[in-house]
């Protein structure tokens, strides 16, 4: 930890935020730090997400946007629960001049998780396949709840998914870190380029956004979230990011894409399909036999480099159930879970005796 961050941590831990005493540092990212917090009556433990004092204007805007979106999604079962947001200040005196300066502290109060999903990605062998699919289904459900509110995430990866554990194991997983998310029903708050290019870690970016060819429409952003969900399934299977596995992500690639955009030149996304074949083969080899066929079909769909091909298949007839949002994808997860359970029952069944 840098000296600047260490000083900020010590400062935050010396104050009370809202009614919460600040406890141990739990983690953080580029512009925020997360602490444990305990209510004054010691009946509630929460997460306190605190904005660093030297954050750039764009980081401040993302922090504020996250609070607004989480409030709109409050009580969604698979989005981290928002409790409150607030601001306070602490006075510091200059050691020489004695002049006092008020340092603002801005924070969100959220439910406290047991950790983030990326913490167990390096030890996937410790997770059963049923646990992996249940985790993935929970995240799909969280994004489904966001889409029903016309909100897109735009930065899906294991690092942005929170685990909630009980003594018997993982009980749930919830979508978090909505700083780069967007309410599609409201005017854009960023520059136009921000909605055509990738955000966050480019290793997980959909190819159209990695290559500065994103579609700044509700459909385009939701199709990008579908890719993100496929990428997360790839992570839970192989421990790797599908975009970097298939395409490689280097500064020269991003710089070249930016240059092509300025020259009004594009790459045919359909032509990238062949680059994903090794990724899909690696994915298939790592999946258990009962769900191999279904899971390969699904990863090919969700991580298709052509955004329109990520959508569910049509032409099922008039009797097909009418599904909203990502219910169709939740159903796909349920099918694979049932296939695993059926296989486990068959393997566990005692062999029948033949005629005597």
Order of alpha helices (4+ residues) and beta strands (2+ residues): alpha-beta-beta-beta-beta-alpha-beta-beta-beta-alpha-alpha-beta-beta-beta-beta-alpha-alpha-alpha-alpha-alpha-alpha-alpha
